[in-house]
């Protein structure tokens, strides 16, 4: 096994921007399940518009985005609904070494370069890095273990964020 790695910088160019009712991280849903019915839009930049062809045939999409409000990271964090310190890679915390987020949202419609979506748990102004169609048969895997979240997973429905990941 090769343990050498390349430390070069990887640069992503946003393909669009999300518009949501959440102007601040504090008080927004912490997962899409807690954002049921929350509407938003994704404005795809004109040079990427052709990439939306055929996307309207899918009911849900996977959004990969930049946690643009996170400027640093911690490898040990206290997740929402938790008082125990956990490794960042065992959480969905936004303050990560590479500030990449992922969310699955409902695609309501596609109009020109605008995607109308719902179940949005993303702050307004977030840069979108990529979009992929969600396909249950391919993307849904039955979990055998969910670690420390075993006793917490059913409590996400109406939870909102506090300021623990605001960098303060």
C-alpha positions in Angstrom: 0.0 0.0 0.0 1.4 3.4 -1.0 1.3 5.7 2.0 2.6 8.7 0.1 0.1 11.3 -0.7 0.0 14.4 -2.7 -0.4 17.6 -0.7 -1.3 19.8 -3.7 -4.2 22.2 -3.4 -7.5 21.2 -4.9 -9.6 24.0 -6.2 -13.4 23.8 -6.9 -15.4 26.2 -8.9 -19.0 26.7 -7.7 -21.6 25.8 -10.3 -24.3 27.9 -8.6 -25.7 29.3 -5.3 -28.4 28.2 -3.0 -31.2 30.5 -1.9 -33.0 29.5 1.3 -34.9 31.2 4.1 -32.0 30.6 6.5 -29.8 33.8 6.7 -27.8 32.5 9.6 -26.6 29.0 10.8 -28.2 29.5 14.2 -31.8 28.3 14.3 -31.8 26.3 11.1 -32.6 22.6 10.8 -29.6 20.3 11.4 -30.6 17.7 8.8 -33.1 17.6 5.8 -35.5 15.5 7.9 -36.0 18.5 10.1 -36.5 20.8 7.1 -39.6 19.0 5.7 -41.5 21.5 3.5 -38.9 24.2 3.7 -38.6 25.7 0.2 -35.5 27.0 -1.6 -34.0 27.6 -5.0 -30.7 26.9 -6.6 -29.4 29.3 -9.1 -27.2 27.5 -11.6 -24.6 29.8 -13.2 -25.3 30.3 -17.0 -22.2 28.4 -18.1 -23.4 25.3 -16.4 -27.1 25.5 -17.4 -26.8 22.8 -20.2 -25.8 20.3 -17.5 -29.4 20.5 -16.1 -30.8 18.6 -19.2 -32.9 15.7 -18.0 -32.5 16.5 -14.3 -36.2 17.3 -14.0 -37.1 13.6 -14.4 -35.8 13.0 -10.8 -37.7 13.6 -7.6 -34.7 14.0 -5.4 -31.1 15.3 -5.9 -27.9 15.1 -3.9 -26.3 18.5 -3.4 -22.5 18.8 -2.7 -21.7 22.2 -1.4 -19.1 24.3 0.4 -19.6 25.1 4.1 -18.5 28.7 3.2 -19.1 30.1 6.7 -16.7 27.6 8.2 -13.2 29.0 8.2 -11.4 26.4 10.3 -11.9 23.0 11.7 -11.5 20.8 14.8 -10.9 17.1 14.7 -12.7 16.6 18.0 -16.2 18.2 18.2 -19.3 18.1 20.3 -22.2 17.4 17.8 -25.7 18.7 18.0 -27.9 16.9 20.6 -24.7 15.5 22.2 -22.5 16.3 25.2 -19.7 13.9 24.3 -16.7 14.8 22.2 -16.6 12.9 19.0 -14.2 12.6 16.1 -15.3 15.0 13.3 -15.4 12.1 10.7 -18.0 10.3 12.9 -20.2 13.4 12.8 -21.9 15.7 10.2 -20.4 18.8 11.7 -19.7 21.7 9.2 -16.3 22.6 10.6 -14.2 20.0 8.7 -10.7 19.9 7.2 -12.4 20.2 3.7 -15.6 22.2 4.2 -17.7 19.9 2.0 -21.4 19.4 2.8 -23.9 17.0 1.4 -27.7 17.1 1.4 -30.5 15.2 -0.3 -33.4 17.5 -1.2 -36.6 17.1 -3.1 -36.5 18.6 -6.6 -39.8 20.3 -7.2 -39.1 21.7 -10.7 -36.5 23.0 -13.1 -37.1 26.4 -14.8 -34.3 27.5 -17.1 -31.3 27.7 -14.7 -33.3 27.7 -11.5 -34.0 24.5 -9.5 -36.9 24.8 -7.1 -36.3 22.5 -4.1 -37.8 21.6 -0.8 -36.6 20.0 2.5 -33.7 22.5 2.5 -31.3 22.5 5.5 -28.7 24.8 3.9 -27.9 28.4 4.7 -28.7 31.1 2.1 -25.8 32.0 -0.2 -24.1 28.6 0.0 -22.0 27.8 -3.1 -23.1 24.6 -4.8 -20.2 22.4 -6.0 -22.1 19.6 -7.7 -25.5 18.0 -8.2 -26.2 14.3 -8.6 -29.6 12.6 -9.1 -30.7 10.5 -6.1 -31.7 7.0 -7.0 -33.0 4.9 -4.1 -31.9 1.6 -5.5 -28.3 2.9 -6.0 -27.9 5.4 -3.1 -29.9 3.9 -0.3 -28.0 1.3 1.8 -29.5 -0.3 4.8 -27.2 0.5 7.7 -26.2 -2.3 10.0 -24.6 0.0 12.6 -25.0 3.8 13.1 -22.5 4.1 16.0 -23.2 6.8 18.7 -26.3 8.0 16.7 -28.2 4.8 17.6 -30.1 6.5 20.4 -30.3 9.9 18.7 -31.4 9.3 15.1 -35.1 9.5 15.8 -34.7 12.9 17.4 -33.6 14.8 14.3 -37.0 15.7 13.0 -37.5 19.1 14.6 -34.0 19.9 15.9 -32.4 23.3 15.0 -28.8 24.4 15.2 -27.3 26.4 17.9 -24.0 28.4 17.5 -21.6 25.6 18.5 -20.0 25.5 14.9 -20.0 29.2 14.3 -16.2 29.5 15.0 -16.8 31.5 18.1 
